[in-house]
Amino acid sequence: MPATILVAEDEPDILELLAMVLEGAGYRVLRARDGAEVLARLVRDRPDLLLTDERLPYLRGTALVAHLQRELGPAVPAILMSAHGPAPLPGVPFLPKPFALDQALAAVAGALAAAPARRW
């Protein structure tokens, strides 16, 4: 079964481009456009990885990742992306926007490979 990636991005074009590239690489992709939708999808769909923009409506990416770490530890790896500054959380991979799509694929593969066994 392919890994499930939850992509959280409020820019529809970026969201769809990332989803298309990840699906083309064989991943199952879930989409979310704001922090509230991410929280709901995390509980309902239990993805293998969260790829999230930092500046989401309703709840920032750093808050989502901090929530994941508090609740599950490193069970669900995360990658933050943003056009606004350096990596906001120690130990969490960061993709500065704009990035090449092969960088995103490499970051996803690396985060999944480094992830501990799932505790969902």
N, C-alpha and C positions, 0 to 999 in steps of 0.2 A: 504494500500500500504506500503510495507516495506521501511525503510529508505535507502537512497542511500549514500554509502560511496565511496569517491574518495581516493584510495590508491596510493600514490606517492612514488616509490622506484626504484632505478636504478639497484639493484641486482635482476635479474629475479627470482631466486629461492625463495628469501624472499617475493617478490611481489606475486608470485603464491601461496605460503603457506598462507600468510595473506588473500588473496582473497578466497581461498578454505575454510578457517576457518570462515571467515565472512559470506560467502554464506551459509555455513552449519548452521550458527546461524540465517539464515533467512533474511540477508541484501542483497540488490542489490549492487554489487561492480563494480566500474569503475576503470580502471588502467591507470597510467601514469608513464613514466620512466624518465622524466626530467621536469624542471621548466616551460619551454615553453609549453609543453603538458598539464601541470596542468592548466595554465592560460586559454588555449583554452577550456579545459573541464569544467572549472568553469563557463565560459560564456555560453557554449553550453548546458551543462547537468544539471547545478544548483544542485549540490549534497547537502545532509543534513549535511555532515561532511567531513572534509579533514584530512586524516591520512597521514602525510608526513615525510619522512626522512629529516634530516637537510642538508645532503651533497648530494644534487641533482645536476646533470649537468645543466648548464645555469642559474639557479636561485635557491639559497638556500631556504630551508624550512622556515627559519625565515623571509626572504624577502617575500615569498608567504603569510605567515600568516599576516605580517604587511600590505601587500597590501589588503588582505581581510578585516582587521580591519579598514583600512582607507576608503575603498569603502563601506563596508556594516555594519560596527560595529560588534557586536557579532552575526549577523544573521546566519553566517555559522561557527559553532564551528570547532576548529582544535585541533589536537594532534600532537606534534612533537616527533620524535624518533631519537636516535643517539647513537652511541657507543663512542662518543667523547665529554664527558663533561656533566655538569648539564643543567637544563632547561634554554634555552636562552631567553625566553620571559616571563615576569611576567604574571601570570594568565592563561597561556596556559599549559594544561596538557603535561607531558613529560614522554616518555617511554624509559628508558635506555636500549640499546641493550647489550647483548642479554636479552630478556624478555620471560617469559612463555606466551603461547598463551592465557591462561585464564586471564592473566593480560591485554593483548590487548583487549580481549572481554569486560572485566570489564571497561576499560578506555573508550571504544567506547560507551557502554551503559550509563556510567556516563555522558559523554560529551553530548550525545543526550538528556538525561533526564534534564540536566541543561541548555540546549539551550533555548533562547527566541523564541517566535513565529517567524516563517520564514517571511522574507520580500522580498523574490524573487519575 
